[in-house]
Amino acid sequence: MDLRRIKEELEQRLTIVDLLENHMLSLEMGAFLWLAADQGASFLVAAKPREAGKSTMLNTILNFRREGVGRVTVEGNEETFAFLRTTKPGSAYIVCNEISAAPVPTYLWGSKVKTLFEVMEKGFSLAASLHAETAEEIAHILSSPPLNVSLSLLARLNFIVLLKKIVEGEQITRKLATIVEVRGADMAWGTLLTTPLFSWVPERDLFETLAYPGFLAQNGESQFNGEMKRRIDLLTEMRQKALL
């Protein structure tokens, strides 16, 4: 895996550097998102209000995917998912710009949302966004009619990114408020089992690391810390170059 090549490509886009410079997320969060996408983790990006940065964050994370891994974007409610017959599992992220009933050509709603989540059972990585404030609300929206995605399918997700939009007069601030790991589902309560990994503390306007992600630390804490440090160092280098 050529981290330097990925760094050079990201420097051309400057997306992650812009987010870091705007203090939307921490270096540790950025390193985690890089490592997670590199490993093909499936994820959702969610925020309650419009224009909170969901699309920007979704694409920023996808820019970290491993070399050779493609991106197939579903064509809204016109999507037939015929690409599943010609696309090799593990070779691409299946991307939904937004799960929403809004009349936008690329948005997905209804029974096809369940088909979207079923790609994870077939060996594909999934990335999508939607309007919601918490993991509990996400589980409720997706598992209820007319979407009817089972909790067992939702439990195949690896992590969820939750964004905040703060409006103070004419000033708008966007924050990556929380990243939670999906550990499974509680069928009795009808919700997902999650563990907070990173969090923004609004009172002090800083970010905290809360836990190690189990799905990335399977080979041991030492190796996980090493992979994180490599990416933190490269992101730091990118920020320094951007300030010159």
N, C-alpha and C positions, 0 to 999 in steps of 0.2 A: 504494500500500500504506500503510495507516494504522497505523503502529507504536504511536502513542499509544492507539488504540482497543484494540489487542491488550494493551497494558500495563494498561489499565484493567480489562479482563476478567480478566487474570491476577492482578491485585491482589485481586479478589473471591475468587479461589480460594486465593491465597497459596501454592500448591504449590511453585513454583520458589523463592519467597522462603524457605519452610521448608527446602528442600534446601540452599540457600546458607547459611542461618543454622546448619544442622547440619553445615556444612563437608563435605557429601557431594560437592560439585563446586566448581569455580572459576567466577568470572565469565566467563572466556574460554570455558570449556566450555559454560556456559549460553548465551552469545551464539552459539556455533557451533551448538548444537542448535536454537536459535530460527531462525537463518538457514537451516539445512538443512531443517527442516520447512516453512518458508516457501517453499522452492524445490521442495517435493514429493519430497524424497529418500527412498528406500526404506532401511529399517534393521531391525536386530534388537537386542533387549536380552537379555543372557544373564548368568546367574550359576549357580554350581554348587549352593550350598545353598538351601534354602527360606527364604522371608521375608528375602531380601536386598534387596528393593525393586524387583523387576522390573516389577510392575504399576504402581507409583507412577511409575517412570521412564518407562515406555511412555506413560502418560497425560499426564505432564508434557510430553514432547516433542510429542505430538499436539495439545496445547493451543496450540502455536505455529503450527499450520497456517494457511495463508492464508485470509482471509475468503472465503466462498463455497465452500470445499472441505469436503465432507462427510466422514462417517466411517461405513463399513459394517463391522459386526462379524460375522464368520462364526459360524454357529450350531453349532460343534463338528462332530461326525461326522454329524449330521443335515443339515448344509449341502448344498444342491443347486447352489449358485452360480448360481441362476436370475437373481439380481440383475445379473449381467453383461450380460444382454440388455436391461436397462432403465436401466442406469447409464452415463453418458457417460464414456469414458476421460479421466482428468485431473481429473474432478470430485469425486473422493473418495479417501480413504485406505481400503484394504482392511486390516482389522485382525483379527489372531488373538491372543486373550488369552494363549494358551500352546500351543506345540507339545509335546504330551505324551501318553503312553499312559495316564496316570492317568484314572480313571473320573469325570471332571468334565464336565458337559454342554457347557460352552463350549470345552473343549480339543479340539484336532485331532490326529489320528494316522492312519497308514496312507497309502493311495494318494491321499487327498484333499489331503495336504500338498503333493504335486507340483502339483495343480490350483491350490492357493493361490499358489505361486510363479509359476505361469504367468500370473497377472494382470499381472505386470510386463511381459511380452511384449505384452500388450494395451493398455498405456499407463497402467495404474493404479500408484499408489504403494502400497507394502506396508510394514506395521509388524507385528512379532510378537515374542514372547519364548519362551525355552526355557531348560532347565537345561544349562549347559555352562560351562567355565572359560576356554577359549581359542577363537580363530577356527579353529584346526586341528581341535579337537574338534567344533565346530559343523559344519564341512564333513564330517567323518566321520559324524556322526549323521544329517545330512540326506541325504547321498548313499548311505548304506547301506540295505539292506532293513530294514523294509518301506516306507521312505519313498521312496527311489530318486529323489531330486531331482538332476538333472544339475548338474555343476559350472558349465556354461555358464549355467544359470538362476541359480545362486547368485551368479555373477559380476555379475549385474545389480543386486545390492545396492549401495548407496552407502557405508554405514558400519555398524559394529557397536559397540555399547556393552557393555562388560564390567564387572560390578559385583563388589564384594568385601563379605563380611560377616565382621566381626571380633568374636569373643566373648571377653571377658576377665572371668571370673567372672559376675556378673549384668549386666554392662554390654555392650550390643551397639552396635557402630559400623558404619555402612554407608558405603562409598566408591564413587564412580565411578572404577574403577581404571584403565581404558584406553578410549580411543576409537580405533578403527582404520578407515582408509579401505580399501574393497575396490577393488583395481585390476584384477582379472582372476582367472584360474584357471591353475594349473599342472597340466595334464592328466597329465603323466608321474608326478608325485608325488601326484596325487589330492587337492590341497588348494587353498585360495584364496591369492592373492597380496594381501598387505595391507601398509599403511604406518601405523605408529603416529602419531597426530596429537596426542593429549594423554595424559598419564600421571600417576598419583598416585605420589609417592615416599614410601613408608612410613617410611623411616628419619628423614626430616625432616618428615613429615606436610604436604607441600606438593604443589602440582600444577604440572606443566611443560607448556609448549607445545612440540611437537617438530617439526611440519611443517605446511605449508599444504595444505589439502584440494584436490586437483586438480579435483574435480567442482564446487567452489564458486568457485574462483579462475580460471575460464576467461576471464573478462573482465579479468584483470590483478590483480596483487597490490595495487595502490593501491585499486581499487574494493572488493576483498574486505576490506582493512583498514578502509575507511570504513564498510562495512556492519557489520563487527564492532564498531567503536567506538560507533556509534549504539546498538547493542543493549547493550553494556557500560554505557554511560551510563544507559540506561533501567532496566536491572536494578539498578544502583547506586542510582538514585533510588527504586526500589521497596523496596529494603532499608532505606534511610534512613527512608522513611515508615513502614515496619513497626516500626521501633525507637522511634518517637515515642510 
